[in-house]
Amino acid sequence: MAQDRPTASELLTAVADFLREEATPALDRADPRLGFQMRVAVNALAILEREGRLGPAADAREHDRLVRLLGRDGTLEELNRELARQLRAGDRDERDTGLMAHLDAAVTDKIAIANPKWR
């Protein structure tokens, strides 16, 4: 990982800011459809920035919760696959407080990346 500035997060933020503050208003005047598409693109850049900044810690927390919940180690993908298998088999359901706490935390982390204004 690069130690230099600007960071990837700072670059994504700078590009999104330029597009939001300067390009989008110009496009709105010239072609509202393109202005809308630009707002979609700016939102995608913001999600990428948050994913890069918040994603690794969210993944680590999810991994730790799944290890505790399932009582075994593995990659995040393997642990999620095992949890899905247990849910499909009916081995776990909404009465499992550990499961529900994990799901709440996982969804909270995902929303913080996808749309932090939601909550």
Buried (B, 14 or more C-beta within 10 A) or exposed (E): EEEEEEBEBEEBBEBBEEBBEEBBEEBBEEEEEBBEEBBEBBBEBBBBBBBBBBBEEBEEBBBEBBBEBBEEEBEEEEBBEBBEEBEEEEEBEEEBEEBEEBBEBBEEBBEBBEEEEEE
